[in-house]
Amino acid sequence: MEENRNSRLNSEEAFLQEIDTEWDVEQFLAQKRGEPLPQPVANEPAPSEEKPRNAQRPVSRPRTQTATAERPAQQRNPAKKQKVNYRGWAKLILAAALVVAIIVVLIVLIGKITSGETGEPLPPEAAEAAQTREQTVSDLIARANRLASGYDYEGAVNVLREYGSDWMQQPELMEANARYQSAQSLLVKWSDVSKVSMLSFHSLIADPQRAFDGGSQESYYRDYMVTVSEFKAILQELYNKNYILVSIHDLYKTGADGAYSAADLYLPDGKKPLVLVQDDLNYAPTMTDGNGDGYADKDGDGFASKLVLDANGQVICEYITADGQVEQGEYDMIPVLESFIGEHPDFSFQGARGILSLTGADGVFGYHTSSAWKEKLDSATYSAEVESARKIADALKTQGWEFASHTYDHISYGDAKAEELTKDLRLWKEEVQSIVGETDLLMYPKGGGLYAYDDELFKAIYDNGFRLFCNIDTETTELRFFDTYLRVNRTPVGGQWFNGLDEFFSGSKVKDPARK
C-alpha cells in the first residue's frame, strides 16, 4: 500500500515539476503527505549543486487555515503560454491523409479493373468486356471529335452520353468532355448577323469543252456558271480568307409574339459567316438531253445528270461522258463541297452546308417527278422516280443541306398575275414540297421578287409558309428584319462577276483555263 502511495506521489511530483514552480510543488507534496507546509524563502540563493529529485525534503509545518490565508498570492508568469497538443493534431492529419489515399487507390483500382489494366490476367468474360468497353469508348470519342472539329460541341457531348448513365465515370470520356467545354468557351459572338455574306451558284460545269463548244447556250454558261475546278478554287480562297459556312437559320429567331430578330451567333474568333446557295438544282433537259427525249445522254452540255446515293449512302452525281459512259463522282456542288469539308471540317460551323433552291417543272434532282411525267410514265415507274428523289432529299438533310423554293416553273413572282402565282405555289407544294419537306425559304428567280409586301400576292406566298424572301443583288446581302418576315439578297457567282468579288476570291486565281 505504502509503495503504491509513494509511486503515485512520485508521478504527481514529476508531473507538477514540469508544469509549475518548485515552491508550488513542495506545497502540493507536503499537503499530500500530511506534513507542515514549507514557507517561501525570499531571495534564497541557488544551491551550488542540484539535489537529486528523490532527495529527503525538510519537514514543514502542517498546513493550517491561518497559514493559507497568510500565504502571499501566487504570481504567474504572464509570458507563459499554454502548450499546444501537436502530437494529437499530427495524428488527426495523418489519419485524414490515410483516408484520402485509400479513396484514391480505390478509384484507380476500380478504373483499372474496369479497363482490364490491373496487370493480372482477366477471366475471358472480363477480358472481352474490357475490350468491348475500350472499343466503344474509342468509337464514341472519334465521332465526338469529328463534331467538335466543326464546333458542334453540344453534339459532341451528346455522343459521349451514348455510353450510358455512367459515362462520366470513364476517364477518357471525362477528358474529352473537358476539352469540348474549354473549346466552346473560346467562341466569340459575331458582331452583326445582318451583315451576312450569301453566295449563289448554279449547276457546275463538269466538262468545259462541251459547255463552251459554240452552242446556243455557251454565253449563258460563261456568264452565269462556274466549272468544277473553279468552284474548288473558290472554296479554297474562301477558306483562306477565314469564311465559315453557317445555316441561314442560325442568323434569326422569333420571339413569343412571333416577331423576327437577330440571333446570337458565336463563332471561332476571326471567322466570318457565309451562306452558300445553289439555284436550279434540277438538271434540266436543256443541259443534259441532246436528242430531246427528256433523258440525259452523251450529247448533253457537260453537266451532271442526276443525284444518286453511293454504297455508303452519301449523295454523289451521275454523269454521262462524251462517249456515253455513265459515271458517278464529284461532278457538281454537293459532292465537291462534301469532299472539301471532309478535308477541312472547320469550314462548316456545326454541320452547316448550303441551301438547295429547287424548281419543279423539270423534276427534282434529275428525276421525273413533275406532273407532265406522271402522264407519260406508268404508275409504278413514276412512283419509283418520286421515291428515289425522296431518298436523296432525306440523305441531303442528314448531311446538313437545306431546301428553298425557287418557284415551281422558274417564274418572276414580281411580274406574275394572281392566278399564275397561285397555280405555281400549288404545284410546288404538291410536287416538290411533298418530296423535300416544308421550308420557309423562297429564292426569287431572275431577281423578280415582290417589293409590295402588303398586297394580296404577298399574302398568298406567306400563307404557303414562306418567311424569308431572298432576291439577287450584286451589291449587298444585308439581312433585314420585319415583324413577320425577313428579306435578304444573295450575290450571284458566275464568269461575268469574277472581277467584282475580290472580297471573296481573286478571279484571276480561280479562272479555269478552258474559258480562254
C-alpha positions as CSV (number, residue, x, y, z in Angstrom):
1,M,0.0,0.0,0.0
2,E,2.8,2.4,1.0
3,E,4.7,1.6,-2.2
4,N,1.6,2.4,-4.3
5,R,1.2,5.6,-2.5
6,N,4.8,6.7,-2.9
7,S,4.7,5.7,-6.6
8,R,1.6,7.9,-7.1
9,L,3.3,10.7,-5.2
10,N,6.4,10.4,-7.3
11,S,4.4,10.5,-10.5
12,E,2.5,13.6,-9.4
13,E,5.7,15.2,-8.3
14,A,7.3,14.6,-11.7
15,F,4.2,16.0,-13.5
16,L,4.0,19.1,-11.3
17,Q,7.6,19.9,-11.6
18,E,7.2,20.1,-15.4
19,I,4.3,22.5,-15.3
20,D,4.8,24.7,-12.2
21,T,7.3,26.4,-9.9
22,E,9.4,24.4,-7.4
23,W,7.8,26.2,-4.4
24,D,4.3,25.2,-5.6
25,V,5.4,21.6,-6.0
26,E,6.6,21.4,-2.4
27,Q,3.4,22.9,-1.2
28,F,1.5,20.3,-3.1
29,L,3.6,17.3,-1.9
30,A,3.6,18.4,1.7
31,Q,-0.2,18.6,1.7
32,K,-0.4,15.2,0.1
33,R,1.9,13.7,2.9
34,G,0.1,15.5,5.7
35,E,3.3,17.4,6.6
36,P,3.6,21.0,7.6
37,L,3.6,23.5,4.7
38,P,7.1,24.9,3.8
39,Q,7.5,28.6,3.9
40,P,8.8,30.5,0.9
41,V,12.3,31.8,1.3
42,A,12.9,35.2,-0.1
43,N,15.9,35.6,-2.3
44,E,17.3,32.2,-1.4
45,P,20.5,31.7,-3.3
46,A,20.5,28.8,-5.7
47,P,22.3,25.8,-4.3
48,S,25.7,25.1,-5.7
49,E,24.7,21.6,-6.7
50,E,21.4,20.3,-7.9
51,K,19.8,18.0,-5.5
52,P,18.6,14.6,-6.7
53,R,14.9,14.6,-7.5
54,N,14.3,12.0,-4.8
55,A,16.3,13.7,-2.0
56,Q,14.8,14.0,1.5
57,R,12.9,17.2,1.8
58,P,12.9,19.2,5.1
59,V,9.9,18.7,7.4
60,S,7.5,21.6,7.1
61,R,4.7,22.8,9.4
62,P,1.3,21.3,8.8
63,R,-0.8,23.5,6.5
64,T,-3.4,25.4,8.6
65,Q,-6.2,27.7,7.5
66,T,-4.4,30.6,9.0
67,A,-1.2,29.8,7.2
68,T,-3.2,29.5,4.0
69,A,-4.7,32.9,4.5
70,E,-1.4,34.5,5.2
71,R,0.3,33.0,2.1
72,P,1.1,35.6,-0.5
73,A,-0.9,35.4,-3.8
74,Q,0.7,33.3,-6.4
75,Q,2.4,35.3,-9.2
76,R,2.0,33.6,-12.6
77,N,4.4,34.4,-15.4
78,P,2.3,36.4,-17.9
79,A,4.6,35.4,-20.8
80,K,4.0,31.7,-20.2
81,K,1.8,30.1,-22.9
82,Q,-0.4,27.1,-22.8
83,K,1.2,24.1,-24.6
84,V,-0.4,23.0,-27.9
85,N,-1.1,19.3,-28.3
86,Y,0.9,18.9,-31.6
87,R,1.0,15.2,-31.3
88,G,-2.8,15.0,-31.3
89,W,-3.1,17.2,-34.3
90,A,-0.4,15.3,-36.2
91,K,-2.3,12.0,-35.6
92,L,-5.5,13.6,-36.9
93,I,-3.9,14.9,-40.0
94,L,-2.2,11.6,-40.7
95,A,-5.5,9.8,-40.4
96,A,-7.2,12.1,-42.8
97,A,-4.4,11.7,-45.3
98,L,-4.6,8.0,-45.0
99,V,-8.3,8.0,-45.7
100,V,-7.8,10.2,-48.9
101,A,-5.0,7.9,-50.1
102,I,-7.3,4.9,-49.7
103,I,-10.0,6.5,-51.7
104,V,-7.6,7.5,-54.5
105,V,-6.2,4.0,-54.6
106,L,-9.7,2.5,-54.8
107,I,-10.7,4.8,-57.6
108,V,-7.6,4.0,-59.6
109,L,-8.1,0.3,-58.9
110,I,-11.7,0.3,-60.0
111,G,-10.7,2.1,-63.2
112,K,-8.0,-0.4,-63.9
113,I,-10.3,-3.3,-63.2
114,T,-12.9,-1.8,-65.5
115,S,-10.4,-1.3,-68.3
116,G,-8.5,-4.5,-67.6
117,E,-5.2,-2.9,-66.6
118,T,-4.6,-4.5,-63.2
119,G,-1.6,-6.4,-64.5
120,E,-3.3,-9.7,-63.7
121,P,-4.8,-11.8,-66.4
122,L,-8.6,-11.3,-66.5
123,P,-11.1,-14.1,-66.9
124,P,-12.2,-14.5,-70.6
125,E,-15.6,-12.9,-69.9
126,A,-14.0,-9.9,-68.1
127,A,-11.3,-9.5,-70.8
128,E,-13.9,-9.5,-73.5
129,A,-16.0,-6.9,-71.6
130,A,-12.9,-4.7,-71.1
131,Q,-12.1,-4.9,-74.8
132,T,-15.6,-4.1,-75.8
133,R,-15.6,-1.1,-73.4
134,E,-12.3,0.2,-74.9
135,Q,-13.6,-0.1,-78.4
136,T,-16.9,1.6,-77.5
137,V,-15.1,4.5,-75.9
138,S,-12.7,4.8,-78.8
139,D,-15.6,4.9,-81.3
140,L,-17.5,7.5,-79.3
141,I,-14.6,9.8,-79.0
142,A,-13.8,9.5,-82.7
143,R,-17.4,10.5,-83.6
144,A,-17.4,13.3,-81.0
145,N,-14.1,14.7,-82.2
146,R,-15.5,14.9,-85.7
147,L,-18.4,17.0,-84.5
148,A,-16.1,19.1,-82.3
149,S,-13.8,19.8,-85.2
150,G,-16.8,21.6,-86.8
151,Y,-17.5,23.4,-83.5
152,D,-20.6,21.4,-82.6
153,Y,-19.5,20.9,-79.0
154,E,-23.0,20.2,-77.7
155,G,-23.4,17.5,-80.3
156,A,-20.0,16.0,-79.4
157,V,-21.0,15.8,-75.7
158,N,-24.3,14.1,-76.7
159,V,-22.3,11.5,-78.5
160,L,-20.3,10.8,-75.3
161,R,-23.5,10.4,-73.4
162,E,-24.4,7.4,-75.6
163,Y,-22.0,5.4,-73.5
164,G,-24.7,5.2,-70.7
165,S,-25.6,6.8,-67.4
166,D,-22.0,6.2,-66.0
167,W,-20.3,7.9,-68.9
168,M,-18.8,10.5,-66.5
169,Q,-17.0,7.7,-64.7
170,Q,-15.0,6.8,-67.8
171,P,-11.6,8.7,-67.6
172,E,-11.3,9.1,-71.4
173,L,-14.8,10.4,-71.8
174,M,-14.3,12.8,-68.9
175,E,-11.2,14.2,-70.5
176,A,-12.9,14.6,-73.9
177,N,-15.8,16.4,-72.3
178,A,-13.4,18.8,-70.5
179,R,-11.7,19.6,-73.9
180,Y,-15.0,20.3,-75.6
181,Q,-16.2,22.6,-72.7
182,S,-13.0,24.5,-72.8
183,A,-13.1,25.0,-76.6
184,Q,-16.7,26.1,-76.5
185,S,-15.8,28.8,-74.0
186,L,-13.5,30.4,-76.6
187,L,-16.2,31.1,-79.2
188,V,-16.9,34.8,-79.8
189,K,-20.2,36.5,-80.5
190,W,-20.5,37.7,-84.1
191,S,-21.0,41.5,-84.1
192,D,-23.8,41.8,-86.6
193,V,-25.7,38.9,-88.2
194,S,-27.5,41.2,-90.6
195,K,-24.2,41.6,-92.4
196,V,-24.2,38.1,-93.8
197,S,-22.4,37.0,-96.9
198,M,-24.5,34.9,-99.3
199,L,-23.1,33.5,-102.5
200,S,-25.3,31.8,-105.1
201,F,-24.1,29.3,-107.7
202,H,-25.8,27.3,-110.5
203,S,-25.0,23.8,-111.5
204,L,-21.3,23.4,-112.0
205,I,-19.8,22.7,-115.5
206,A,-18.2,19.3,-115.4
207,D,-16.8,19.4,-118.9
208,P,-15.9,22.9,-120.1
209,Q,-15.1,21.6,-123.6
210,R,-18.7,20.5,-124.1
211,A,-20.2,23.6,-122.4
212,F,-18.0,26.1,-124.3
213,D,-18.5,24.5,-127.7
214,G,-20.1,27.4,-129.5
215,G,-23.6,26.2,-128.9
216,S,-26.7,28.3,-128.3
217,Q,-26.2,28.1,-124.5
218,E,-22.5,28.9,-124.4
219,S,-22.8,32.6,-123.5
220,Y,-25.2,31.8,-120.7
221,Y,-22.9,29.1,-119.3
222,R,-19.9,31.5,-119.5
223,D,-21.7,34.4,-117.7
224,Y,-23.8,32.6,-115.1
225,M,-21.9,29.4,-114.2
226,V,-18.6,28.2,-113.0
227,T,-16.7,25.0,-113.7
228,V,-15.9,22.3,-111.1
229,S,-12.3,23.3,-111.0
230,E,-13.3,27.0,-110.5
231,F,-15.6,26.1,-107.6
232,K,-12.9,24.0,-105.9
233,A,-10.5,27.0,-106.2
234,I,-13.2,29.4,-104.9
235,L,-13.7,27.1,-101.8
236,Q,-10.0,27.2,-101.1
237,E,-10.0,31.0,-101.4
238,L,-13.0,31.4,-99.1
239,Y,-11.3,29.1,-96.6
240,N,-8.1,31.1,-96.7
241,K,-10.0,34.3,-96.1
242,N,-11.5,32.8,-92.9
243,Y,-15.1,32.4,-94.1
244,I,-17.1,29.6,-92.4
245,L,-20.3,28.1,-93.6
246,V,-23.4,28.7,-91.4
247,S,-27.0,27.9,-91.7
248,I,-29.3,30.8,-92.6
249,H,-31.5,29.7,-89.7
250,D,-28.7,30.5,-87.3
251,L,-29.0,34.2,-88.1
252,Y,-32.5,34.9,-86.9
253,K,-35.1,33.9,-84.3
254,T,-38.7,34.6,-83.4
255,G,-40.0,36.0,-80.1
256,A,-43.0,35.0,-78.2
257,D,-45.1,37.4,-80.3
258,G,-43.8,35.9,-83.5
259,A,-41.6,38.9,-84.4
260,Y,-38.3,38.2,-86.1
261,S,-35.0,39.5,-84.7
262,A,-31.3,38.8,-84.9
263,A,-30.0,35.7,-83.2
264,D,-26.8,35.4,-81.1
265,L,-24.2,33.7,-83.3
266,Y,-21.0,32.5,-81.6
267,L,-18.1,31.7,-84.0
268,P,-14.4,30.9,-83.6
269,D,-12.5,34.1,-83.2
270,G,-11.6,35.7,-86.6
271,K,-14.1,33.6,-88.7
272,K,-16.7,35.3,-90.9
273,P,-20.2,33.7,-91.6
274,L,-21.1,32.6,-95.1
275,V,-24.2,31.1,-96.6
276,L,-23.9,29.1,-99.9
277,V,-26.9,28.7,-102.3
278,Q,-27.2,26.5,-105.4
279,D,-30.1,27.6,-107.6
280,D,-31.9,25.4,-110.2
281,L,-30.7,22.1,-108.8
282,N,-32.9,20.1,-111.2
283,Y,-30.6,19.1,-114.1
284,A,-32.9,20.5,-116.8
285,P,-33.0,18.6,-120.1
286,T,-31.7,21.8,-121.8
287,M,-28.3,21.0,-120.2
288,T,-28.3,17.2,-120.2
289,D,-30.5,16.0,-123.0
290,G,-29.1,16.2,-126.5
291,N,-31.7,14.4,-128.6
292,G,-34.8,15.9,-126.9
293,D,-36.4,12.7,-125.4
294,G,-36.2,14.0,-121.9
295,Y,-33.4,11.7,-120.7
296,A,-29.8,12.6,-120.2
297,D,-27.3,11.4,-122.9
298,K,-23.8,11.8,-124.3
299,D,-24.9,14.8,-126.3
300,G,-25.6,16.9,-123.3
301,D,-23.5,20.0,-122.5
302,G,-21.2,18.5,-119.9
303,F,-23.3,18.7,-116.7
304,A,-24.2,16.0,-114.1
305,S,-27.5,14.3,-115.0
306,K,-28.8,13.5,-111.5
307,L,-28.1,12.9,-107.9
308,V,-27.7,9.3,-106.7
309,L,-26.6,7.5,-103.5
310,D,-23.3,5.7,-103.3
311,A,-22.7,2.4,-101.5
312,N,-22.2,4.4,-98.2
313,G,-25.5,6.3,-98.6
314,Q,-23.7,9.5,-99.5
315,V,-25.1,11.8,-102.2
316,I,-22.9,12.0,-105.3
317,C,-23.6,12.7,-109.0
318,E,-24.3,10.6,-112.0
319,Y,-22.6,11.9,-115.2
320,I,-22.7,10.7,-118.8
321,T,-19.4,11.3,-120.6
322,A,-19.0,12.4,-124.2
323,D,-18.6,8.8,-125.3
324,G,-21.7,7.6,-123.4
325,Q,-20.2,6.1,-120.3
326,V,-22.2,6.5,-117.1
327,E,-20.0,7.5,-114.2
328,Q,-20.5,8.5,-110.6
329,G,-18.4,11.1,-108.8
330,E,-17.9,14.8,-107.9
331,Y,-19.5,16.4,-110.8
332,D,-21.5,19.2,-109.0
333,M,-21.5,21.4,-106.0
334,I,-22.8,18.9,-103.4
335,P,-20.2,16.1,-103.5
336,V,-17.4,18.7,-104.2
337,L,-18.3,20.6,-101.1
338,E,-18.7,17.4,-99.0
339,S,-15.2,16.4,-100.1
340,F,-13.8,19.8,-99.1
341,I,-15.4,19.7,-95.7
342,G,-14.1,16.2,-95.2
343,E,-10.6,17.7,-95.6
344,H,-11.4,21.0,-93.8
345,P,-14.1,20.2,-91.2
346,D,-13.5,23.7,-89.6
347,F,-15.0,25.2,-92.8
348,S,-18.5,24.2,-91.6
349,F,-20.0,25.5,-88.4
350,Q,-21.9,22.8,-86.6
351,G,-22.6,20.8,-89.7
352,A,-23.8,23.6,-92.0
353,R,-23.7,23.0,-95.7
354,G,-25.8,25.2,-98.0
355,I,-29.3,25.9,-99.4
356,L,-30.5,24.0,-102.4
357,S,-33.0,26.1,-104.4
358,L,-35.4,23.9,-106.4
359,T,-37.9,24.3,-109.2
360,G,-40.3,21.5,-110.1
361,A,-41.3,21.7,-113.7
362,D,-38.2,19.8,-114.8
363,G,-38.4,17.3,-111.9
364,V,-36.4,17.1,-108.7
365,F,-32.7,16.2,-108.6
366,G,-32.8,14.9,-112.1
367,Y,-35.7,12.6,-111.5
368,H,-39.0,12.6,-113.5
369,T,-41.3,13.8,-110.7
370,S,-43.3,16.5,-112.4
371,S,-47.0,16.2,-113.4
372,A,-46.0,16.1,-117.0
373,W,-44.0,12.9,-116.5
374,K,-46.8,11.5,-114.4
375,E,-48.9,11.4,-117.5
376,K,-46.1,9.8,-119.6
377,L,-45.0,7.1,-117.2
378,D,-46.8,4.1,-115.8
379,S,-47.8,4.4,-112.2
380,A,-45.1,2.1,-110.8
381,T,-42.3,3.8,-112.7
382,Y,-43.5,7.3,-111.7
383,S,-43.7,6.2,-108.1
384,A,-40.2,4.8,-108.2
385,E,-38.9,8.2,-109.5
386,V,-40.6,10.1,-106.7
387,E,-39.3,7.6,-104.1
388,S,-35.8,7.9,-105.4
389,A,-35.9,11.7,-105.2
390,R,-37.3,11.5,-101.7
391,K,-34.4,9.2,-100.6
392,I,-32.0,11.8,-102.0
393,A,-33.8,14.6,-100.1
394,D,-33.6,12.6,-96.8
395,A,-29.9,11.9,-97.2
396,L,-29.2,15.6,-98.0
397,K,-31.0,16.7,-94.9
398,T,-29.0,14.3,-92.8
399,Q,-25.8,15.7,-94.3
400,G,-26.9,19.3,-93.3
401,W,-28.3,20.7,-96.5
402,E,-31.4,22.9,-96.5
403,F,-34.0,23.4,-99.2
404,A,-35.7,26.5,-100.6
405,S,-38.4,27.1,-103.2
406,H,-37.1,28.6,-106.5
407,T,-40.8,28.7,-107.7
408,Y,-42.2,25.7,-109.5
409,D,-41.8,27.0,-113.1
410,H,-39.0,29.5,-112.6
411,I,-41.3,32.5,-112.9
412,S,-40.9,36.0,-111.7
413,Y,-43.3,36.4,-108.8
414,G,-43.0,40.2,-109.0
415,D,-44.4,40.1,-112.5
416,A,-46.9,37.3,-112.1
417,K,-50.7,37.7,-112.1
418,A,-52.6,36.4,-109.1
419,E,-53.9,33.3,-110.9
420,E,-50.5,32.4,-112.3
421,L,-48.8,32.8,-108.9
422,T,-51.4,30.8,-107.1
423,K,-51.1,27.9,-109.5
424,D,-47.3,28.0,-109.2
425,L,-47.5,27.9,-105.4
426,R,-49.9,24.9,-105.6
427,L,-47.7,22.9,-107.9
428,W,-44.6,23.5,-105.9
429,K,-46.3,22.3,-102.8
430,E,-47.8,19.2,-104.4
431,E,-44.7,18.1,-106.4
432,V,-41.7,19.5,-104.7
433,Q,-42.6,20.1,-101.0
434,S,-44.1,16.6,-100.9
435,I,-40.6,15.3,-101.7
436,V,-38.2,17.6,-99.8
437,G,-40.5,18.7,-97.0
438,E,-41.6,22.1,-95.8
439,T,-39.4,25.1,-96.0
440,D,-39.7,28.8,-95.1
441,L,-37.1,29.9,-97.7
442,L,-38.1,31.4,-101.0
443,M,-35.3,32.3,-103.5
444,Y,-36.8,34.5,-106.2
445,P,-35.6,33.6,-109.7
446,K,-34.4,36.3,-112.1
447,G,-34.3,38.9,-109.5
448,G,-38.1,39.1,-109.8
449,G,-39.2,39.4,-106.2
450,L,-42.2,41.1,-104.7
451,Y,-41.5,44.6,-103.3
452,A,-45.0,45.5,-102.1
453,Y,-45.1,43.1,-99.2
454,D,-48.5,44.0,-98.0
455,D,-50.6,43.1,-101.1
456,E,-52.7,40.0,-101.8
457,L,-49.9,38.4,-103.8
458,F,-47.6,38.5,-100.8
459,K,-50.4,37.2,-98.6
460,A,-50.7,34.1,-100.9
461,I,-47.0,33.4,-100.6
462,Y,-47.0,34.0,-96.9
463,D,-49.9,31.6,-96.4
464,N,-47.8,28.9,-98.0
465,G,-45.3,29.1,-95.2
466,F,-42.6,31.3,-96.6
467,R,-40.9,33.7,-94.2
468,L,-37.5,34.6,-95.6
469,F,-37.6,36.2,-99.1
470,C,-34.3,36.3,-101.0
471,N,-33.7,38.3,-104.0
472,I,-30.5,38.7,-106.2
473,D,-28.2,41.7,-105.7
474,T,-24.5,42.0,-106.6
475,E,-24.0,44.9,-104.2
476,T,-25.3,43.8,-100.8
477,T,-26.6,40.8,-98.9
478,E,-27.9,42.6,-95.9
479,L,-30.5,40.7,-93.8
480,R,-33.4,42.9,-92.9
481,F,-35.9,42.1,-90.1
482,F,-39.6,42.8,-90.2
483,D,-42.3,41.9,-87.7
484,T,-43.5,38.8,-89.5
485,Y,-40.8,38.0,-92.2
486,L,-37.3,38.7,-93.3
487,R,-35.6,39.9,-96.5
488,V,-32.1,39.3,-97.8
489,N,-30.2,39.4,-101.1
490,R,-27.8,36.8,-102.5
491,T,-24.8,37.5,-104.6
492,P,-24.6,35.6,-107.9
493,V,-21.3,33.9,-108.8
494,G,-20.5,33.4,-112.5
495,G,-18.0,34.2,-115.1
496,Q,-19.3,37.8,-115.6
497,W,-18.7,38.7,-112.0
498,F,-15.3,37.1,-111.4
499,N,-13.6,40.5,-111.3
500,G,-16.0,42.1,-108.8
501,L,-15.9,39.6,-106.0
502,D,-12.4,40.3,-104.5
503,E,-13.9,40.2,-101.0
504,F,-14.4,36.5,-101.5
505,F,-11.8,35.4,-104.1
506,S,-9.5,36.6,-106.8
507,G,-11.0,35.9,-110.3
508,S,-7.5,35.5,-111.9
509,K,-6.6,32.8,-109.4
510,V,-9.7,30.7,-109.8
511,K,-10.4,31.1,-113.6
512,D,-10.5,27.9,-115.5
513,P,-8.0,27.9,-118.4
514,A,-10.8,26.3,-120.5
515,R,-12.6,29.7,-120.6
516,K,-9.8,31.1,-122.9
